Amino acid sequence: MSVTVKDLTSIMEEYFPLHLAEEWDNSGLQVGDLNQSVQRVGLALDPSPKIIEKACHAGVELLITHHPLLFSPVKKVDFTSTTGKLIKQLIESGITLYSAHTNLDIAEQGLNFYLAKQLDLQEIQPLPSSRHELLYKLVVYVPVTHEEQVRRAVNQAGAGHIGAYRDCSFRVPGTGTFRPLAGTKPFLGRINELEEVEEFRLETILPHKLVPQVLKAMKAAHPYEEVAYDLYALANRGSDLAPGRSGILPELMKLEELAQHVKSRLGLDSVKVVGDLERKVNRVAVISGSGASFIEAVYRQGIQVLITGDVKYHEACFARDIGLAIIDAGHQGTEEVAVELLATLLQAEAQTRGLIIRIISLYEEICLKNI
């Protein structure tokens, strides 16, 4: 069975929807063609020159990275610039580049959940966030013969997600009436005659960011010339869009023991620690990448230790002064497990769906080393 880039990115977006990404982010397709055939998939943290070179040598057709190559709008592609050289190399090598960044961080089964599991945390919960999904309810009236077609279309466009469940909808049968007027081309009925038809009232839920694409998919799948539908803004609070997770250690540990545990599980030579090494702790938060901006919010949740990266001197001093311990495992150290996460997920989904692909995990040395 031929596998395309879209087959694999669709799996990615089922688990890590693009609408979860921060406004400033640029997750998704970076360079290439969604219709390109794929046999080899490369997975990496960064689309760096060394990683792209490795992908070329491995014969990769699709490279999926955590960090995007392109963040800001591109005004020109200069082949003498670093980014321009990489874009040129990708195109000439026939490699499509796709990135899952903050949507991967935030998703329910995403990077921070995986990081918490890797560190043996229990009772894992999203950290409270002031940002949450704005939800809508879509109600559409569909003839009985086309209910499945429309339901599948809106779900594939991103509707129907409730927590860890997808394809969520409700339907109830009824009778629809309409009178086609002059100039119309009705799917059912005759001009100027009242028509009655058995229909389903189909309901589902969707986040605000997906409204345009879900409505587009619904109308494309619906047989009627004029689609009768309602869209309601809900008072229901959507998922908290939190980048981090909190949890409980299986048993009390000294801060020094926890630091050693983090080093061991993440395969690191060293970490930086803020706090009393003899202090016993069990309430832990993880924020992959750079999480120092959450120090005060984490402390207010009764967390004893924050595991993150990129902590600056003054941030470390503030955490020390309020009594929050920190284990700085580095930006790369806390995010490179994304490669393991995606490799496991894509391999399992490919096997379930009968997609024949080879997964190649690509790594490079830690960028910032303690020596």
C-alpha angles and dihedrals in degrees: 000000000000113000123207133198088250091056090059099037088051088059089049092051093049089061099028107029115203092228089070091066120107117260092249094050129096106206120162134045112008105170131356145028128313090207094056116122116245133202101152125043121193121204124198144151096236136023089229124157091255093049093047089049090052090048091053093050091048092053093241117175096185124037116191116193135176096223117056122235091215121048104154129046110280114237096177139000106226110188090205092061122084094246092043092052090052093049090050091049092050093050095045091048093048093239121149113210121211127174133200107192127148091002087061091047094051104036117112093246093028138119099299093048089049091047091051090050091048089056091050096246117164132205089030115197135171113259111251113267137190088218120077139157119276106222133210133190117223118204117185131174112225133177111251091247093061104035094104092047094052094041092053092048096053092045092050088051090058107272124125102050116141113169109302092347127091136187089042115166143137130217136185127184124241145142122274124200131198141153116217111222130211114294096028127117103211122199087215133019137022133280113279093001122116110242129199120196137176108248141169124233099222118196132186141153131243141170121256095249092059098051096100096048094043092050090048091052092045094053093045091053097041117093096212123099089220114032117212109215142144128214118200127190106225130220087212110113111237125218118306106252095221122160094207142053135217129208148151127263115235088245140000112284134184112251089244090054091050091050090053089047091053091049091050097046095045095041095239129155093213146356134197119241133202115194144034108323091209094054113115114228140174107162107087138173126198126201114174119222113000112001104151092109087069096057096108095041091050092049091052089058091062093254115157100194133030117201111199142112143253096042112171126214098258091045089052091050092050092050090049092050095051093043101252115138118216133200108196105201093169133255093270093039094058096041106041090081084075086083091058091045094052094042092054093045098046094044092052094045093046091053092047092049097041094247114152110213139139117231116212119189112210123199139173133193121285106277097215114040133188107220 
